[in-house]
Amino acid sequence: MKKTLGERIDRLDNIFNSFYDKFYIVMISAPSQLDAFTIFETLNSRGKDLEVSDIIKNHLMALLHDDMDSANSAWQRISSAFNGDSHKISRFIRTYWAASHKVIQESKLYRAISQEITNMSDATTFLKDLDALVEVYSVLDSPIAPKSHYEFFRNKLITQHLDILNRLHVMLYYPIVMSMYYRDYREDDILKAIRVCLETI
C-alpha cells in the first residue's frame, strides 16, 4: 500500500494513464430512444453477454418508451428488492415465467419473452406482474427474515414449511407458490401444495 501522498498521486496518475492509453470511449447518437434501445441490443449481441435481466429490461423499456418514467419506477422497485443484483433479478424473472407460462432454461428466457411480449400492452402487464410478485418471491427466498417475510402469510404453517424447504435448498416449488398466490388461491390450498412438495423430497 502506498503511504506517502506523493506515492498515492503517482499511483493515481498510473491508473489514469492506463485507462487513457488502453481504452476508447465511443459516443453513439441515436435519433430516438427506441433506436437507442435497438443499438444497445445489437451491440450486446456481438460482445460479452449481459445478464438476462439487463437485456429483458432493455426490451421492456423499448416497448414502453412512451411511458418511460412509470416503467423505470416499476423496474427500480423490482431491482431494489434484490439490491440491484442482476443475477437474482434474472432468476426471479425466470421463476415468474415458469409460473405464468412454462419452465425454460435461462439461456432461452430472453428469446421466449421477446417473442411473447411484443407491444406496449404486453410489456405493461409483464412489468405489473413482476412488480406484484416480487414480494412473495422474496418471501420464498427468505421465509422467516426479515420480520415482514415471517408475517407475510397469515397461516404460520406455510411459513414453517417454506423455511424447511429453504433450508434444504429446494427451489422447484417457487413457480407453484407464485402461480397460486398470483391467482388468489386460499392459503389453505397453498399449504396443501407446499406439503405435497415436502412429501416428494
N, C-alpha and C positions, 0 to 999 in steps of 0.2 A: 504494500500500500504506500502511495506517495504521501510523504509527511509535510514537506515544506510547500509554501504557497507557489514558489517557482516550479517545483516538480508537478504540482497539480495543474498549473497553467500549461506546462509543456504537454502533459498527458491529454488535456482537452484539445490542445492545438493539433496533436497527432490524430485524435479521433475525428476532428473536423476535416483535416486533410485527407484522411482515408475515405470519408464519405464524398468529399468534393472531387477526388481524383478517380474514384472507382464506381460511382453511382450516377445515373442520369435521371433527371426529373423531366417528365414529358407532360405537357398540358394538352388535353384534348378538348376542344369545344364542340358542343352539340347544339343544334338549333332548338331542341325541346327536351323536356325531362324524359319523355318517352324514348327519344333517340339515345339519351344518356344511359338509360337502363339497358337498351339493346346493345350499345357499345360495351358496357360492363359485362354483360352476359357473354358476348362474343369473345372479348379478351380473356375472360376467365376460362373459357373452354379450351384455350390454347396454352395455358400456363399451369401453375401449381393449383390444384383443386382447393377451393374454399370449402368450408363446412357446408353441408347440405342446407342448413337453416339460412345461411347467408344468401345462397342462390334463390331459395324459396322466397325469402324476404324481397329480394330484388324483383322477382316475378310478380309478387303481390303489389309492390309499390308501383310497378309499371302499369298494372291494370287499374290501380286506384289513384293515378296521378292527379285526377280532378278533386280528390278529397285527401290530399297528402297529409294534412295536419292530423286529421282524425285517425288515419291509418298508422302514422308514426306514433301517435299516443297509445294506440292499442298494442302495437308491437313493443313499445317501451315497457308497458305493464307486463307483458309476457316475458320479455328479456330480464327485467328486474327480478322476477320470481326465481330466475336461475343465475342471478348475479352476473348476467351478461355472458355466461358460458355457452358458446355456440354449439358445442358438442351436446350438452344437456338439452338445449332447445331442439336440436335435430332429433334426439331420442324422444322427446315429448311429442313432436310433430308426427314422427313415425308411429308412436303409440296411438295418437288420435286417428291417424289414417287407418290403422288396424281396427280401431273401434268403430269407425264410421264407414269404411269401405272394405279393405281386405289387408291381410298381412303381406308385407312386401319388404324386400331387402333394402337396406338404407341406400345402397348404390343405385337403386332404381326408383327411389322415392321422388326425386325432383321430376323425373320424366313423367311418372304417373300423375303427379299433382299438376304439372304444366299442361298435360293433355286433358285433364278433367276441369281445372279451374281456368277458364278462358275469357271471362268477361268481368266487368265491374261487380255485377250482382253476385257471381260465384265467389269472387275474392272477398267481398264484404261478408258474406255468410261464413266463409272459411275462417277469416280473421276473428269474427264474432264468436264462432265455436271455440277456437283456440283460447280466446280471452275468457270464455265461460268455464273452460275445463282446466285451466292452468292450476287452479287452487286444489281441485280434487287430485290431480296428478301429483302435486307437491305433497299432499297427504299420503298418497300411496308410497311415495319415495321416502317419507319420514313420518310414520303414523303417530308417534307419541311426542315428538318435539318439533317445533315449539308447542306451547300450550294450546294455541289456536288449532293446531293439527289434531291434538288429542280430543278437542271438543267439537271437531267438525261433524262427526256422526253422533246423533243422539244415542244410538244403541252402542254401548261401550263394548259389546261382544264383537262388533265389526272391527273396532279399533284394536282389540286384543288379538284377533285373528290376523289382521293385517300386519301387526307387529311381528307375529310368529313367521309369517311368510317373508317379511322384510329381513328378518334375522337369518333366514335360510337362503337369502339372496335369490328368491324366486320372483320373476317379473312377468311371467306369461299371463297372469290374471289381470294385469293392468288394463288391457283393452276391454276385458269383460266388465270390470267395475266401472270404467269410464263410460262405456256404452250404456250401461244400466242407469248410471247417475244422470247422463245426458237425456235419457228417455223418461226420466222421473219415476223410475221403479221405486217401490216402497223399500225402506231399509230392511224389513224382514226378508224380502226377496233377494236383496243384495247379500245379506248374511248367508242365506241358503247357498248362493253361488260360490261365495268365498269358502264355505265349509266343504263343498264338493271339490274345490281346488286343493284344499288342505288334505282331503282324504285320498287324492290321487298322487300325492307326493311319495 
